[in-house]
C-alpha cells in the first residue's frame, strides 16, 4: 500500500477505529460500527475495522478495544461518536497513535453555543496534527471503499410488525455530494438513489472546524472517478477561496451544481443604496457561483436532476431542440415549455423531412406521423419506428439537444426502444435526454434502462425541460482566479462628497450627465441656459439618500420662469432639511433606458457589483445580475445576456441599439472602483441612462467607512 | 330502477353493448369488452353487458350478438369500436334499439381531415336522437359503477418474460377528470393513482361532436360525490358558455383546476396594439378561467397536486403559514420558498411560545426545539412530541395554513404521528397540508396514511408550497354570468379617427391628457404656452401606429424656440409619411407610472381587456392581467392585486398612492367600451399615466371593423 494522498484517509483508509461502540444497537457509534462491519463482511469494505469502548469487552464474539493504543496496529481513520466533552481528548489520543484523520460525529459544540469546547477541540487538533471532519456531522459515504459513517437506520417497523425500507443509499457512480447539513444529505442521497444514479462519494462537513468545503473541492478536482460535484451550502467564510477552488474544478472538466440555502431578504442595516437593499446573501452567492460556471438550483430535486444529467451528458452547445415522441399531447406541452424557457424548436431540414416521409410510404413509421419538429410518431408507432425516425433526426445534425419521449403506454412499445435509441445517441454530438411521463413499474424500469445506457431520463416533461434550461446556461469561466480582498470589520459609513465621486467617475472613465451646482436664482438660470432646456434640478447635498422621496428632484424644468420657481421650491426643501449650503444641481436631461449599477462589500465575497433595471421599477421587476468584482469586459458581456432587459439593449421601439462595448467597458471599470478602493462600502449609479451611443450617469452616490 | 337523468347513461347505465368485440385480444373493442367483463365478474360493474359482432358467435363460452336488435333486451349505452365508415350506421341502429347514449371510440373523422364523415355522423346523431361522446375518444371511466372504456393494457411483458404493471387506474374518490386528449387523460390518471387519490369519474370528450366540456360541467355540478373538477383543455368554441358553466359549478361549492395546452405566442396578424401582440390564446384562457375562480396550472403534476389538495381541504382564508417540522434544513428551504411565493411566516403569539417552552422543560419536546415559526422539533423528536407541539400551534388559531413536515428518517418517528396530527387537524379551521421529502416504502406509506386521514401530502417541499400558493389565490367570483357576445367574422380593420376616440373617452368618463392639434408654428407656440411647458409634441395622425418608432414623438419640449424647432422636425416626418394634413398634437406632459389598458376581440371569448405595465418595458416585463369584458369595479380591484406592480400603486419612492377607486372605475368603464361597441376590434390606452389623484390617457388608439 502506498502513502495516502490529501484527504484520502477519510475516503480510502487502510484501517478504521470507531470510538463509542455501545452495547445498545440504537446508539450512534454502534449503528456506524454495525454498518461498517456489515460492509466488511460483504467484502465492500477492505479497511481493517476496530471497535473501541473501555466498558465493553466483546461484541459479536470479537474483542472490543479499551483504547486506540490497545489496538496495537495501524489506524488511519478514527470515527468519534462520544459525548462532546470527551472529543478533544479522543482527538489527542488519535494523534498520538498515528491516525491521519478523524470524523467527529458528536454534536454539542458551537452549533449549540458551546464555543469554549470548540476552542479546546481546535487546540487538540493542532496538537494532534491530524485532519478532522466535523464536529456535528454524519461524516462520509464512499460506495467504492465501503466507508460509511451515516447513522441512519434504513428500515423501520410498522405497528403491525411489517418492516419497510426507510432509507436508500445510492450505488457507485460519478457524483460527489458535499453537504453542510446531514438532513439535506439524506434527502439528496435518497433523491439520487430513487433516480437510479450512483455517487462517487459523500462528505458532510458539519461545523467545518478543520476541513471545509473548499478543501474537499480541491481533493475531488484530482479524482478521476468524479464527474459532477453537487453541493448544499448554508454559508462559507472564505468566499473567494471557494470560488477559486470551483474555478479549478471546472477547469479540470468537472461540473458543479449548487443548492444554496437561505434566500433571506437582504439585510436592511446600512442599506443606503438599492444595491444593498436588493442584493442579499443569496443573490451574491448565486451570482458568484454562476460566474465560476456552477449550475445554481432551487431545490433538492433540481440538484439531483441536474447532477444526473451532467454525470451522463455534456451541456448542450446551443439551444436548438429536437423532440421525438409518440404522444401529441406531450408535443404541445413540451414545445410550450421549451420555448418559454428560451430553447428553440427549429425545423428539421427539408431533406430530412423528405426522408421521414419516405419512411411513411415504406410503412416503417405510422402514416399519421408528424414529420416536422416535434416529430410525433403517434401512439401506433413501435420501437423499430422510433429507431428509424431517430436515426434521421440525429443525422440531420442541426440540433444541440435531442429530447426523446417514448410514451410507454401504447401496446406496441417494448423495451427494445431504449437500446435502439441509445445506440444512435452514443454517436451523436447532441445532448440527449429522455422523458416518459409515467411512474409505473414499467416506466421506472425503462428510465433505469435509459440511465444505464447513458441517457438521463426524467418522469415529468417539466423536469426534463428545467434540466435542459439550466445546463444550457452553464457559463465557461474565462477568469483564472479571483484576487484576494481583505474585508474590513463593518465600520460606520459616511457619504462620499460629490466632488470626490465625480473625480472617481472621471478617473475610471465613466461619463456623467452635465451638471452645475448653483446657489442662487440668477446663477441657476444661467446654468440652465448653458446646458439647454429642459433641465432637471435637484438638491445637490450628498447627505440626502433618496432625494425623490423628499421632493428634492424636479424634472422637465423648461424656461427661465420655471427655473426660478423650481429653485425656490428646492431651496425651501433644502432649507428644511438643513442642507441649503450644499446648493442646487442643474442637470442636463438625459433620456433612454434607466439602468442601475451599484456595488457593496459582501461579508463573504468582498466587493460585489450589481447591474440591472433602474428607475422606479427596480425593486418590483428585480431584473438584475450580481457578480464579484473585479470583472473583465467579456465576463460582463456574457452576464448581461441573462437580463430580461437584454433585448432592449439591441434597440427597441424607437430606442437605438446601445453601444454595448462601451457599456461593458463602463461596468468593468465600475467593478474596479469597487475593488481598488477598499474604503468604499457602497457606491451606486442610479440611473445610468443608456440610449444608443449616449451613456451617462445621472446620479451617483457613495459611502465610505469612517477612517 | 328510476329513469336516467342527463348524461347518466354514460356513467351509470343499466346495460352496455360493445360493438366491435374482436376475436383478437389486442383489438380495441375486445380490450374494452374484456375489462368490462372483468369488472362485471368482480362485482364492480352492475350493468348488463352484451358483446356484439356479426362475425363472432361465441366468446368465453357465452353468446356474441350479431346486432343490437338481436340482444332483445334494453341497452342504455352503446360503445362503438368499429372502423370509422361504419360508425354513422351504428349510431342509427343504437337509436332504433332505444339506446340513450353512445361512446364513439373510433377515430378517423375531422381529426384526420375527414369532414364529410363527421357531417354524416352528425346527421345520424340527429336522426337517432341519442347523445354521443366522441368520436375519437377513450371514453369514460367511473370507478363507482365499473364503466370503463379505456383501451390501454395495464401490464406489459419484458423480453425475459417477466411482466410489469404499465398503467394504474385510480380508485374511488371525488375528483372528476375531463380531458380533451386521451394521452393526457392517461398521464393525469396515473399521476392521481400514484398519489393515492381516487376519482369520481373521467370523461374524454374527443372531437366533441355532440357532448362538450360545458355539458359535462353541468352534469357534475349536481353530482354530490364530486368535489373537484380537473380539466385538460386544448380549445373550446363557446367561451362564454364554458365560463358560465364554470361559475355555476363554483357556486355549487366545487373547485375547478384547469390545464390549458398551447402557450403559443399571440397571433401577429392584425396585431395593431400591444394588447393584441402580447395577449395570445393562452393568456385569454388563463385570465378568463381565473376570473371564474378556477385554479390554472402549468402541467399535469400541478393538476394532480392541486386536485388532491382541493379534494381534501378548503383553500386557505389568508396567507399566514405555520410550519411544524423536525428537520432544520427543511425549515430554511420552506421558509425561503413560502416567502418568495407571497405566503407569510408570522410569529406564534408569545403566550403559545411560552406553552411550547414549558413543554421543553417538562421533557415533552426536545430541549433543542426551535419554538418560533417554523417550529423545528429537531431530529430527536418522537411522534408524541409532534402531537403536543401541533396542538399548541393549532390552538393559537392565528394561522390560515398548517404545513406539517414530519421528516420520517429519525429512528424515534413512528407511524402514529399521522393519526395524532390528523386528529388535531380535523378540528382546525386552517388548511392543513403535509410534506416529508422522502420516497422510500416507508415515506410512501406515511403519505398514503396522511391522505387517508384527510391531509393532502406531498413528497417535495416545493410541490407543497406551489399547491398552497395556487390555492391561496383562488378567486371567489362575484359575477353571476357573462352576457353573451356575438363574435363577428374577422373583417379587416381600419383606424378609428381621433375625434371619435376622444368622444368615446369622454362618454365613458376616461380622462385624457390636455392636447391641441395644430397646423402651423405660431399656432403650436400658442398651444404650448396655454398648456404650460414642457410639452410633448407628436404627429397627430391616427394612421401611424407606432409613432415613437418613426421619430414622430418628441417629449420635454421647453420654450418657444424648441416648439418651433420640434414642429419643423415633426412636420418633416409627417410630410414624408404623407400625413402632414392631420396636423401635429401639442400635449400636456404627464408623469407617473405608465400603465397600458387595451382590448381586443378574442375568437372564443369575445371582447377581452388587458391591464398592465406600460411604456418601453411592456413586452419585456410582461406584467399584465387579462379578463373578459365587461367587468365590475370590485372584480378589477381583485385582479389588479395580482400584478407585480400593484405595490407601486400604494405609493412608492416619491410617487403618491394612486387613487385606486378611480383607477378601478376607469378600467371597468373601459371594459364597457370594449363590450358595448362590437365594431371596435382593438382599442388601447398606452400609456395611461397614473400619479396619485392624477390619472390620464396620454395616447389612445383604436381600430374598428370595416362596415
Interface residues (C-beta under 8 A of the other chain):
Chain A: X26 X112 X152 X153 X156 X158 X159 X164 X165 X166 X167 X168 X181 X183 X184 X186 X187 X190 X191 X194 X232 X234 X261 X262 X263 X264 X265 X282 X298 X299 X300 X301 X327 X328 X329 X330 X332 X333 X336 X337 X339 X340 X368 X379 X407 X408 X409 X411 X414 X415 X416 X437 X438 X439 X440 X441 X442 X443 X445 X460 X461 X462 X533 X534 X546 X548 X549 X550 X551 X553 X555 X556 X557 X558 X559 X562 X589 X591 X593 X613 X616 X617 X620 X621 X623 X644 X645 X647 X648 X652 X653 X654 X655
Chain B: X26 X112 X152 X153 X156 X158 X159 X164 X165 X166 X167 X168 X181 X183 X184 X186 X187 X190 X191 X194 X232 X234 X261 X262 X263 X264 X282 X298 X299 X300 X301 X327 X328 X329 X330 X332 X333 X336 X337 X339 X340 X368 X379 X407 X408 X409 X411 X414 X415 X416 X437 X438 X439 X440 X441 X442 X443 X445 X460 X461 X462 X533 X534 X546 X548 X549 X551 X553 X555 X556 X557 X558 X559 X562 X589 X591 X593 X613 X616 X617 X620 X621 X623 X644 X645 X647 X648 X652 X653 X654 X655
